[in-house]
Amino acid sequence: MPQLSLGNQNSLVSINGNLTPPEEAMVSIFDRGFLYGDSVYEVTLTYEGIPFLLDEHLERLWHSAAGIAMTPTWSKDEIKKFISEGLEAFSKLSDAKRQYIRVIITRGGGEIGLDPSLSNGQNLFIIFRPLPEPIKEYYEKGVDLVVTEVIRTPKKAMDPNVKSGNYLNNVMAIKQAREKGAYDAVMLNDKGFVTESTTANIWIVLGETIITPPIEAGLLGGLTRRTLLQIGMDKGLKIKEQNFSPETLTSASEVFITSSTREVLPVTRINGELIGSGSPGPITKKLHQLYKEFRDQYIKTAQSKL
């Protein structure tokens, strides 16, 4: 194994199970992930050195692979082993409290052409990076979103519930949002209903009812989303999946977005208009607290099994 260091990129990479310094992490220009976005991926993070919901993330990785007719070459246990080895090495190079883990499986290299059978074998990449602490101001004051003109990819074209490397749709949406000075973009489907942001699920509060769009609207079923739905049902909250329009979005009393790295992030302005009081709402705060309690219990249980 080469001498490992974080180099200038402040990261560590595992390529097909081999840990590599970032400056030596290379992929062939003929890799189909690079040429066509012919890949699937997952992102998780660690709390106190424990990869959060790793089994669930790998299960979704397999779901995504099936969605593009690809069977991973590696087993879930092998990928867990590579992640464990990477985290152990990374912990000796970085004192970051939280680590970002990105697992990517591409269909591999081969002759140039769209036909998947041209692949000569898959490639597995795992990226380890420090994950900065959350920006407190975002959670204290909320963030702003804009509804963009870029619609979410229709399910019949490329199902958004497949977490693939083909992300240009989202890239163009967040480009529009950033040009307008917003934190992120809201993407509608071809029927005009809200789906999600570029990298997070969207929720609204109407009265005491908490609503998030259904998977059928054309979105990625986030694991934080799934967890909150389960918590809501367990706690007897009025929580459901339902389509809603951008008009309903902007008239909601509270709006928030969820993802693995953001957890529950309040939204206080959309298209320049204040949401509710213009401050993070009580239900958003309550859900984030419930999520933190779930997270902490998960980590405590995982640590007890070590």
C-alpha positions in Angstrom: 0.0 0.0 0.0 1.3 3.5 -0.8 2.1 5.9 1.9 -1.3 7.5 2.7 -1.9 11.2 3.1 -4.8 13.6 2.6 -2.8 15.6 0.1 -4.2 18.9 -1.1 -7.7 17.5 -1.6 -8.2 16.7 2.1 -9.7 13.3 1.2 -8.9 9.6 1.0 -10.1 7.2 -1.7 -10.7 3.5 -1.9 -10.6 2.1 -5.5 -11.8 -1.4 -5.8 -10.8 -2.0 -2.2 -7.4 -0.4 -2.4 -6.8 2.7 -0.3 -5.2 5.4 -2.4 -3.8 8.9 -1.6 -6.1 11.5 -3.3 -3.4 12.7 -5.7 -3.1 9.1 -7.0 -6.8 8.3 -7.2 -7.5 7.9 -10.9 -10.2 6.5 -13.2 -9.9 5.7 -16.9 -11.4 8.3 -19.2 -13.2 5.3 -20.8 -15.1 4.5 -17.5 -18.8 4.6 -18.3 -19.5 6.6 -15.1 -17.3 9.4 -16.5 -18.6 9.1 -20.1 -22.3 8.5 -19.5 -23.1 8.9 -15.8 -23.6 5.1 -15.9 -23.2 4.6 -12.2 -25.0 4.6 -8.9 -24.0 6.0 -5.6 -24.8 6.6 -1.9 -23.7 9.2 0.6 -23.7 8.8 4.4 -21.7 10.2 7.3 -20.3 9.2 10.6 -21.3 10.1 14.1 -18.6 9.3 16.7 -16.9 7.1 14.0 -20.1 5.1 13.3 -21.4 5.1 9.7 -25.0 6.2 10.0 -27.7 3.9 8.6 -25.1 2.1 6.6 -27.2 -1.1 6.0 -30.1 1.1 4.7 -27.8 3.0 2.4 -26.3 -0.1 0.9 -29.8 -1.6 0.5 -30.7 1.5 -1.5 -27.5 1.3 -3.5 -28.6 -2.2 -4.5 -32.0 -0.9 -5.4 -30.5 1.8 -7.6 -28.2 -0.7 -9.3 -31.2 -2.9 -10.1 -32.9 0.3 -11.5 -30.1 0.5 -14.2 -29.9 -3.3 -14.7 -26.6 -3.7 -12.9 -25.7 -6.3 -10.3 -22.8 -5.1 -8.1 -19.7 -7.2 -8.3 -19.0 -6.8 -4.6 -21.2 -8.0 -1.7 -22.5 -5.6 0.9 -20.2 -7.1 3.4 -17.2 -6.5 1.2 -18.2 -2.9 0.8 -18.6 -2.6 4.6 -15.1 -4.0 5.1 -13.7 -1.4 2.6 -15.5 1.4 4.5 -14.2 0.2 7.8 -10.7 0.0 6.5 -11.0 3.4 5.0 -12.4 5.0 8.2 -9.6 3.5 10.2 -7.0 4.9 7.9 -8.7 8.2 7.6 -9.0 8.7 11.4 -5.2 8.6 11.5 -5.0 11.4 9.0 -7.8 13.7 10.1 -9.3 14.7 13.4 -12.6 15.7 11.9 -15.6 15.0 14.2 -17.7 13.8 11.3 -16.7 12.0 8.1 -18.4 12.1 4.7 -18.6 8.8 2.9 -19.5 8.5 -0.8 -19.8 5.0 -2.3 -19.9 4.9 -6.1 -20.2 1.8 -8.4 -19.7 2.4 -12.1 -20.4 -0.1 -14.9 -16.7 0.2 -15.7 -14.6 0.9 -18.7 -14.4 -0.7 -22.2 -15.1 0.3 -25.7 -16.8 3.6 -26.3 -20.5 3.0 -27.0 -23.9 3.2 -25.1 -24.4 -0.6 -25.1 -23.8 -1.7 -21.4 -22.4 -5.0 -22.7 -19.3 -3.1 -23.8 -18.2 -2.8 -20.2 -15.2 -4.8 -19.2 -16.0 -4.8 -15.5 -17.3 -2.5 -12.7 -15.4 -0.1 -10.6 -16.0 0.7 -7.0 -14.9 4.1 -5.5 -15.3 5.1 -1.9 -14.4 8.7 -1.0 -13.7 9.7 2.6 -13.7 13.4 3.5 -14.1 15.6 6.6 -17.6 16.8 6.9 -17.8 20.3 8.3 -20.0 21.1 11.3 -23.5 22.3 10.4 -23.7 26.1 9.8 -25.7 27.2 12.9 -27.2 30.2 11.2 -29.0 28.0 8.7 -30.8 26.2 11.5 -31.4 29.3 13.6 -32.7 31.5 10.7 -33.5 29.1 7.9 -32.5 29.0 4.3 -34.1 30.3 1.1 -35.2 28.3 -2.0 -36.5 29.2 -5.4 -38.8 27.3 -7.7 -36.8 26.8 -10.9 -37.8 26.3 -14.5 -35.9 23.0 -14.6 -38.4 20.2 -14.0 -37.5 16.9 -12.3 -36.7 14.1 -14.7 -39.9 12.1 -15.4 -40.0 8.6 -14.0 -40.5 7.1 -17.5 -37.3 8.8 -18.6 -35.0 8.0 -15.7 -36.6 7.3 -12.4 -35.4 9.9 -9.8 -35.8 7.1 -7.1 -32.7 5.6 -8.7 -29.7 7.4 -7.2 -27.5 7.4 -10.3 -24.5 9.4 -11.4 -26.6 11.1 -14.1 -27.2 14.4 -12.3 -27.2 17.0 -15.0 -30.9 17.8 -14.4 -30.1 18.7 -10.8 -26.9 20.6 -11.8 -28.9 22.9 -14.0 -31.5 23.5 -11.4 -29.1 24.5 -8.6 -27.2 26.7 -11.1 -30.4 28.6 -11.6 -31.0 28.8 -7.8 -27.5 30.1 -7.1 -27.7 32.7 -9.8 -30.7 34.0 -7.9 -28.8 33.9 -4.7 -30.8 31.0 -3.2 -29.5 28.1 -1.1 -31.2 25.5 -3.3 -33.8 24.9 -6.0 -37.3 23.4 -5.8 -38.0 21.1 -8.7 -41.5 20.4 -10.1 -42.6 17.4 -12.1 -44.2 17.5 -15.5 -47.6 17.9 -13.9 -46.6 20.9 -12.0 -46.4 19.3 -8.5 -43.5 19.8 -6.1 -41.0 16.9 -6.0 -37.9 17.8 -4.1 -34.9 20.1 -4.1 -31.7 19.2 -6.0 -30.3 17.1 -3.1 -33.0 16.9 -0.4 -36.6 16.0 0.2 -39.2 18.8 0.8 -41.8 19.0 3.6 -44.5 21.5 4.4 -46.7 22.1 7.4 -50.4 23.0 6.9 -52.1 23.6 10.2 -50.9 20.6 12.3 -50.4 18.4 9.3 -47.0 17.5 8.0 -46.8 16.7 4.3 -44.1 15.5 1.9 -44.6 14.6 -1.8 -45.1 10.8 -2.5 -42.4 8.8 -4.3 -44.8 8.6 -7.3 -44.4 12.3 -7.8 -40.9 11.6 -9.1 -38.3 12.0 -6.4 -35.6 10.1 -4.5 -36.9 8.3 -1.4 -34.4 9.8 1.1 -33.5 7.8 4.2 -34.0 10.8 6.4 -37.5 11.2 4.8 -38.3 7.5 5.5 -37.1 7.9 9.1 -39.2 11.0 9.8 -42.3 9.3 8.3 -41.8 6.4 10.7 -41.1 8.7 13.7 -44.2 10.7 12.8 -46.4 7.6 12.7 -44.9 6.2 15.9 -45.5 9.5 17.7 -49.1 9.9 16.5 -48.3 13.0 14.5 -50.5 14.0 11.5 -47.9 13.2 8.8 -48.6 12.0 5.3 -47.4 11.8 1.7 -49.4 13.9 -0.7 -48.9 15.9 -3.9 -49.0 19.7 -3.5 -48.5 22.7 -5.8 -45.8 25.4 -5.6 -48.7 27.8 -4.5 -49.4 25.5 -1.6 -45.6 25.3 -0.9 -45.3 29.1 -0.5 -48.5 29.4 1.5 -47.5 26.8 4.1 -46.9 27.8 7.7 -43.6 25.9 7.8 -41.3 24.4 5.2 -38.2 22.3 5.7 -35.9 20.0 3.7 -34.2 16.8 4.8 -31.1 14.8 3.8 -28.5 12.6 5.5 -26.0 15.4 5.9 -28.5 18.2 6.6 -30.8 16.2 8.9 -33.8 18.6 9.2 -33.1 22.1 7.8 -35.7 24.9 8.0 -36.7 26.9 5.0 -37.9 30.5 5.8 -38.1 32.1 2.3 -39.2 30.8 -1.1 -39.0 32.9 -4.3 -38.2 35.9 -2.0 -41.4 35.5 0.1 -41.3 34.8 3.8 -42.7 31.4 4.9 -45.0 31.7 7.9 -43.4 34.0 10.5 -40.1 34.0 8.6 -38.4 32.0 11.3 -38.0 28.2 11.8 -41.3 26.9 13.0 -42.1 24.8 16.1 -43.0 21.6 14.2 -39.8 21.8 12.2 -37.8 22.1 15.5 -39.8 19.3 17.1 -39.1 16.9 14.2 -35.4 17.8 14.2 -35.3 17.0 17.9 -37.1 13.7 17.4 -34.7 12.9 14.6 -31.6 13.7 16.8 -33.0 11.4 19.5 -33.4 8.6 16.9 -29.9 9.3 15.6 -28.3 9.3 19.1 -30.0 6.0 20.0 -28.8 4.4 16.7 -25.2 5.4 17.5 -25.5 4.3 21.1 -26.8 0.9 20.0 -24.2 0.5 17.3 -21.4 1.3 19.8 -22.7 -1.3 22.3 -22.2 -4.0 19.6 -18.6 -3.1 19.0 
